[in-house]
Amino acid sequence: MINIEEQISLFKNVIGSQLKNKVECIAIGGSAMMFYGTKSTTKDVDLVFSRSEDIEAVKNILYNSGFNERKNIKGISRENEAGKPVMMEGKETRFDLFLNEVIGFRIHEKTIERLRESHEFGNFIVKTASPEDILMMKGCTERDKDRDDAAELIKKFNINWNIVLDEASNQTKIGLAAFPLLIYDFLTELKDNYKVDVPKNITKQLLIIAEKRLDELKKKGQLIKVTKYKYKT
């Protein structure tokens, strides 16, 4: 586990100081939540990149700094490969480096528009995903800690549920076809087990979006596979 000061040190003194060119990425998960002050420590530093060469540059720096690449990552989404990160294991933390997609959640123009903060560490520029996008990304996993984090996000932020609905409709076409169903199950579980306030009309609308998309796929003779992120931490 690392805290925000240790994360900043890794970004600045390990990565940013060694990058030869400017590299931009998006902090998601616990990494972004520490920037927001809603989480004190994290095990995983989750970062999303738009270019594979940027991932390679960061990966090489981490490897030369004592991190080792983890290979045994279990499949998670549509083609069993989409959204899988490059994992770099260190003694205190692990870097998960994603390329444009996180567990079936596709990064796109609207995601970029919703970015909240920008932090510059030498040549390493880290921007933070919106609370709504972090919440939805966590909805595609089966890890208890992601439910804890999601509940904290809902309690600490005034979540714009219209963004969740719009994104569910969008992701079912560009990311995971079953995305609205996953988010529906996720939010229902949070409401029942974590006692967080999720508007009833939101879960109802998610089901409507899911049913509409399933009908469209059925007419095309297509089937979808509902899977979640299941790697060991």
C-alpha positions, -999 to 999 in steps of 0.1 A, spaced: 0 0 0 11 35 -7 -2 70 3 -6 101 -18 29 114 -9 45 81 -20 24 81 -52 35 116 -60 71 105 -54 68 76 -78 52 99 -104 78 126 -100 111 110 -90 108 76 -107 87 82 -138 86 119 -146 123 124 -141 133 96 -165 108 101 -193 125 116 -224 93 130 -238 60 142 -225 36 114 -216 0 120 -206 -23 95 -188 -55 93 -168 -55 83 -131 -85 61 -122 -95 40 -92 -77 45 -59 -50 65 -75 -74 92 -86 -93 90 -53 -62 98 -34 -58 130 -54 -94 138 -45 -88 131 -8 -114 104 -6 -89 75 -1 -58 75 21 -39 46 6 -40 23 -24 -25 -10 -35 -30 -4 -72 -19 26 -92 -43 24 -122 -34 46 -152 -49 48 -187 -29 58 -217 -39 67 -253 -7 54 -269 10 20 -266 44 36 -269 37 57 -238 28 25 -219 61 9 -231 81 39 -220 66 39 -185 68 1 -183 105 1 -191 112 28 -165 93 8 -138 112 -24 -148 145 -6 -145 134 7 -111 127 -27 -96 92 -35 -108 85 -69 -125 58 -75 -151 30 -98 -140 18 -122 -168 -9 -143 -152 -39 -120 -158 -72 -138 -161 -96 -128 -189 -122 -101 -183 -143 -90 -212 -157 -94 -247 -128 -111 -264 -111 -122 -231 -83 -98 -238 -99 -63 -241 -92 -40 -213 -64 -61 -197 -36 -40 -183 1 -43 -183 8 -51 -146 41 -40 -130 46 -54 -95 66 -36 -69 73 -42 -32 47 -18 -19 24 -13 -49 14 -24 -84 10 -3 -115 -19 -13 -138 -13 3 -172 -43 3 -195 -46 13 -232 -78 32 -240 -100 7 -223 -106 -4 -188 -123 -38 -183 -146 -31 -213 -151 6 -204 -139 24 -235 -122 58 -230 -136 83 -255 -141 120 -261 -167 126 -234 -145 108 -208 -117 132 -217 -141 162 -214 -150 151 -178 -114 149 -165 -112 169 -133 -76 177 -124 -42 178 -141 -9 172 -123 25 176 -139 55 157 -127 83 166 -150 75 149 -183 47 129 -167 13 145 -168 -14 128 -148 -51 138 -151 -79 125 -129 -110 107 -142 -143 121 -130 -160 104 -100 -188 92 -123 -163 75 -146 -144 59 -117 -177 46 -103 -187 30 -136 -153 14 -141 -155 -2 -107 -189 -16 -116 -173 -41 -140 -153 -58 -113 -160 -84 -86 -136 -71 -59 -149 -61 -25 -125 -32 -23 -141 -17 -54 -175 -18 -38 -160 -1 -7 -145 26 -30 -177 31 -50 -198 35 -19 -173 62 -7 -175 80 -40 -213 81 -38 -212 94 -3 -185 120 -9 -195 133 -43 -227 147 -58 -228 120 -85 -244 132 -117 -266 102 -125 -275 115 -159 -239 110 -169 -241 74 -157 -273 68 -178 -258 84 -209 -225 65 -205 -243 32 -200 -261 37 -233 -229 47 -250 -207 20 -236 -231 -8 -246 -223 2 -282 -186 10 -280 -175 -11 -250 -192 -40 -233 -226 -48 -247 -237 -59 -212 -224 -27 -195 -259 -14 -183 -266 -48 -167 -233 -48 -149 -239 -13 -136 -275 -22 -126 -263 -52 -106 -235 -31 -91 -256 -2 -80 -283 -25 -66 -257 -43 -45 -244 -9 -33 -278 2 -23 -288 -30 -6 -255 -39 12 -237 -5 16 -268 16 22 -259 43 -2 -284 65 -19 -290 54 -55 -321 69 -71 -346 42 -79 -354 57 -113 -317 53 -123 -316 15 -118 -350 13 -136 -336 33 -166 -305 11 -167 -327 -19 -171 -346 -2 -199 -313 6 -217 -300 -29 -213 -333 -45 -226 -332 -22 -256 -297 -31 -265 -303 -68 -260 -333 -67 -283 -311 -50 -309 -285 -77 -307 -310 -105 -307 -325 -92 -339 -290 -93 -354 -286 -129 -342 -258 -118 -318 -252 -131 -283 -233 -113 -255 -212 -127 -227 -215 -111 -193 -182 -113 -176 -164 -93 -149 -128 -86 -139 -115 -114 -118 -77 -111 -113 -61 -119 -80 -48 -90 -60 
